[in-house]
């Protein structure tokens, strides 16, 4: 019960983890001229490279492909950032944990918040692409908000799970990084699945596909399918339950492994 109360206390400590999360992002670009604007420039270069590859080498794409690509890469960056950072979230926060009497879970939520800060920068690129293509924002975009809330629940669950394991087993981080590289190829981020491909087990049982679509589809101006919403919610709740169980089980010994 102590571990669960700690998670709740950490969630309510917004004044602690939010400034630290923002500073985490800013500190990566400290003493650079452009600062976090490099996030936007790197995303623009990434989108331009993939778009040119598809339009000039692999054949033409639909008019909406550029927006599809910009939205997909932004949401994938959020999912990948949360998942890949999870195994090292507590290891990186060792100095804070040793120095301040804060709930350990604060540093997990700090990691999630940092990924959302990065996502906000990349979302600027998506809206810039819409402006270039002269696409008007629609009310359907608001449906991306509950989609992002689902991703936040998934993020908390995966942080509780992987951060606990990552503190004990240092091979978890490289293993997760390798798995996410594979999932980047298998998940329709820069390729558009046909109806037959979308119905294949490779995508139907890929939780990242459903988590991606409940945000990307609304950003593109359309409602995602009920299947995506149901499976995204199921994936997030499963991650939260499993993550909470692992964290409760391992919480007492985490500090000795850091």
C-alpha positions as CSV (number, residue, x, y, z in Angstrom):
1,X,0.0,0.0,0.0
2,X,2.9,2.4,0.7
3,X,4.1,2.1,-2.9
4,X,0.6,2.9,-4.3
5,X,0.3,5.9,-1.9
6,X,3.7,7.0,-3.2
7,X,2.5,6.9,-6.8
8,X,-0.5,9.0,-5.9
9,X,1.6,11.5,-4.0
10,X,4.0,11.7,-7.0
11,X,1.1,12.4,-9.4
12,X,-0.1,15.3,-7.2
13,X,3.4,16.8,-7.0
14,X,3.0,18.8,-10.2
15,X,5.1,21.7,-8.8
16,X,8.0,19.4,-8.4
17,X,8.1,17.2,-11.5
18,X,7.0,19.7,-14.1
19,X,9.8,22.2,-13.7
20,X,12.4,19.4,-13.6
21,X,10.9,17.9,-16.7
22,X,11.1,21.2,-18.6
23,X,14.6,21.7,-17.4
24,X,15.6,18.2,-18.6
25,X,14.6,19.2,-22.1
26,X,16.3,22.6,-22.0
27,X,19.5,21.2,-20.5
28,X,20.1,19.0,-23.5
29,X,20.6,22.2,-25.6
30,X,22.2,24.4,-23.0
31,X,24.9,26.7,-24.4
32,X,23.6,26.1,-28.0
33,X,22.4,29.1,-30.0
34,X,19.0,27.8,-31.0
35,X,18.2,25.7,-27.9
36,X,15.2,23.4,-28.1
37,X,14.5,24.8,-31.6
38,X,16.9,22.0,-32.7
39,X,14.1,19.6,-31.9
40,X,12.0,21.3,-34.5
41,X,14.7,21.5,-37.1
42,X,15.7,17.9,-36.7
43,X,12.1,16.8,-37.1
44,X,11.8,18.9,-40.3
45,X,14.9,17.3,-41.7
46,X,13.6,13.8,-40.8
47,X,10.2,14.4,-42.4
48,X,11.8,16.0,-45.5
49,X,14.1,13.0,-46.0
50,X,11.4,10.4,-45.7
51,X,9.0,12.4,-47.8
52,X,11.5,12.8,-50.6
53,X,12.4,9.1,-50.5
54,X,8.7,8.1,-50.8
55,X,7.8,10.7,-53.4
56,X,10.8,10.5,-55.7
57,X,12.1,7.0,-55.2
58,X,9.3,4.7,-54.0
59,X,6.5,6.3,-56.0
60,X,4.0,9.0,-55.4
61,X,1.9,9.4,-52.3
62,X,-1.5,10.9,-51.5
63,X,-1.8,14.7,-50.9
64,X,-2.3,14.0,-47.1
65,X,0.9,11.9,-46.8
66,X,3.1,14.7,-45.6
67,X,0.6,15.5,-42.8
68,X,0.3,11.7,-42.1
69,X,4.0,11.5,-41.8
70,X,4.4,14.6,-39.6
71,X,1.7,13.4,-37.2
72,X,3.0,9.9,-37.1
73,X,6.6,10.8,-36.3
74,X,5.5,13.2,-33.6
75,X,3.3,10.6,-31.8
76,X,5.9,7.9,-32.3
77,X,8.5,10.2,-30.8
78,X,6.3,10.5,-27.7
79,X,5.7,6.7,-27.4
80,X,9.4,5.9,-28.1
81,X,10.6,8.6,-25.7
82,X,8.5,7.3,-22.8
83,X,9.3,3.6,-23.5
84,X,13.0,4.0,-24.2
85,X,13.7,6.3,-21.3
86,X,11.9,4.1,-18.8
87,X,14.7,1.6,-18.0
88,X,17.1,4.5,-17.1
89,X,14.7,6.9,-15.5
90,X,15.6,6.0,-11.9
91,X,19.3,5.4,-12.7
92,X,19.5,8.9,-14.1
93,X,17.7,10.4,-11.1
94,X,20.1,8.7,-8.6
95,X,21.5,12.1,-7.5
96,X,18.0,13.5,-6.8
97,X,17.0,10.3,-5.0
98,X,20.1,10.4,-2.7
99,X,19.8,14.1,-2.0
100,X,16.0,14.9,-1.6
101,X,13.2,13.1,0.3
102,X,10.9,12.9,-2.7
103,X,8.7,10.0,-3.7
104,X,10.7,7.9,-6.1
105,X,7.8,7.8,-8.5
106,X,8.2,11.6,-9.1
107,X,11.2,10.8,-11.3
108,X,9.1,8.4,-13.4
109,X,6.4,11.1,-14.0
110,X,9.2,13.6,-14.7
111,X,10.3,11.3,-17.5
112,X,6.8,11.1,-18.9
113,X,6.4,14.8,-18.7
114,X,9.7,15.4,-20.5
115,X,8.5,13.3,-23.4
116,X,5.3,15.3,-23.6
117,X,7.3,18.5,-23.7
118,X,9.3,17.2,-26.6
119,X,6.1,16.1,-28.3
120,X,4.7,19.7,-28.0
121,X,7.8,20.9,-29.9
122,X,7.2,18.3,-32.7
123,X,3.6,19.2,-32.8
124,X,4.6,22.6,-34.0
125,X,6.1,20.9,-37.1
126,X,2.8,19.1,-37.8
127,X,0.8,22.3,-37.7
128,X,3.5,24.0,-39.8
129,X,3.0,21.2,-42.4
130,X,-0.8,21.8,-42.3
131,X,-0.3,25.5,-42.9
132,X,2.0,24.8,-45.9
133,X,-0.6,22.4,-47.3
134,X,-3.4,24.9,-46.5
135,X,-5.4,22.4,-44.4
136,X,-7.7,24.0,-41.9
137,X,-7.8,22.6,-38.3
138,X,-11.0,20.8,-37.5
139,X,-13.0,20.2,-34.3
140,X,-12.1,16.5,-34.6
141,X,-8.6,17.3,-33.5
142,X,-9.8,17.7,-30.0
143,X,-10.3,13.9,-29.9
144,X,-6.5,13.7,-29.8
145,X,-6.7,14.9,-26.2
146,X,-8.2,11.7,-24.8
147,X,-5.8,9.8,-27.0
148,X,-2.9,11.6,-25.3
149,X,-4.4,10.8,-22.0
150,X,-4.5,7.1,-22.9
151,X,-0.8,7.4,-23.8
152,X,-0.1,9.1,-20.5
153,X,-1.7,6.1,-18.7
154,X,0.4,3.7,-20.8
155,X,3.4,5.8,-20.0
156,X,2.9,5.6,-16.2
157,X,2.4,1.8,-16.5
158,X,5.5,1.2,-18.6
159,X,7.6,3.5,-16.5
160,X,6.7,1.7,-13.3
161,X,7.4,-1.6,-15.0
162,X,10.6,-0.9,-17.0
163,X,12.2,1.5,-14.5
164,X,11.9,-1.1,-11.7
165,X,13.4,-3.8,-13.9
166,X,16.0,-1.4,-15.4
167,X,17.3,-0.5,-11.9
168,X,17.9,-4.2,-11.2
169,X,18.9,-5.5,-14.6
170,X,21.0,-3.0,-16.6
171,X,20.5,-5.0,-19.8
172,X,16.8,-3.9,-19.9
173,X,17.7,-0.5,-21.4
174,X,19.6,-1.8,-24.5
175,X,17.0,-4.6,-25.0
176,X,14.2,-2.1,-25.0
177,X,16.1,0.2,-27.4
178,X,16.6,-2.6,-29.9
179,X,12.9,-3.7,-29.6
180,X,11.8,-0.1,-30.3
181,X,14.0,0.1,-33.4
182,X,12.2,-3.0,-34.7
183,X,8.8,-1.7,-33.8
184,X,9.5,1.6,-35.6
185,X,9.7,-0.4,-38.9
186,X,6.8,-2.7,-38.1
187,X,4.4,0.1,-37.0
188,X,2.8,2.2,-39.8
189,X,4.5,5.5,-39.1
190,X,6.0,6.3,-42.5
191,X,4.1,3.7,-44.5
192,X,0.3,3.6,-45.0
193,X,-1.1,0.1,-44.4
194,X,-3.6,-1.4,-46.8
195,X,-6.9,-2.8,-45.3
196,X,-5.4,-6.3,-45.7
197,X,-2.2,-5.2,-43.8
198,X,-4.2,-3.5,-41.1
199,X,-6.1,-6.7,-40.5
200,X,-3.0,-8.8,-40.2
201,X,-2.0,-10.1,-36.7
202,X,1.3,-8.1,-37.0
203,X,-0.7,-4.9,-36.7
204,X,-3.8,-6.0,-34.8
205,X,-1.7,-7.2,-31.9
206,X,0.7,-4.3,-32.0
207,X,-0.3,-2.0,-29.2
208,X,1.8,0.8,-30.5
209,X,-0.3,0.9,-33.7
210,X,-3.5,1.5,-31.7
211,X,-1.9,4.0,-29.4
212,X,-0.5,5.8,-32.4
213,X,-3.8,5.9,-34.2
214,X,-6.0,7.3,-31.4
215,X,-3.8,10.5,-31.6
216,X,-2.8,10.6,-35.3
217,X,-6.3,10.0,-36.8
218,X,-7.9,12.9,-34.9
219,X,-4.9,15.2,-35.8
220,X,-5.6,14.2,-39.4
221,X,-9.2,15.3,-39.0
222,X,-10.9,11.9,-38.8
223,X,-12.2,9.7,-35.9
224,X,-10.1,6.6,-35.3
225,X,-11.9,3.2,-35.4
226,X,-13.6,1.8,-32.3
227,X,-11.1,-1.1,-32.5
228,X,-8.2,1.3,-32.1
229,X,-9.8,3.0,-29.1
230,X,-10.7,-0.2,-27.4
231,X,-7.3,-1.8,-27.9
232,X,-5.4,1.3,-27.0
233,X,-7.3,1.6,-23.7
234,X,-6.8,-2.1,-23.1
235,X,-3.1,-1.8,-23.7
236,X,-2.8,1.3,-21.4
237,X,-4.7,-0.3,-18.6
238,X,-2.7,-3.6,-18.9
239,X,0.5,-1.6,-18.7
240,X,-0.7,0.2,-15.7
241,X,-1.8,-2.9,-13.8
242,X,1.3,-4.9,-14.6
243,X,3.6,-1.9,-13.9
244,X,1.9,-1.1,-10.6
245,X,2.2,-4.8,-9.5
246,X,5.9,-4.9,-10.4
247,X,6.6,-1.6,-8.7
248,X,4.8,-2.6,-5.5
249,X,6.8,-5.8,-5.5
250,X,10.2,-4.2,-6.1
251,X,9.9,-0.8,-4.5
252,X,11.5,-1.7,-1.2
253,X,14.8,-2.7,-2.8
254,X,15.0,-0.2,-5.8
255,X,17.3,2.2,-3.9
256,X,19.9,-0.5,-3.2
257,X,20.2,-1.3,-7.0
258,X,20.8,2.3,-8.1
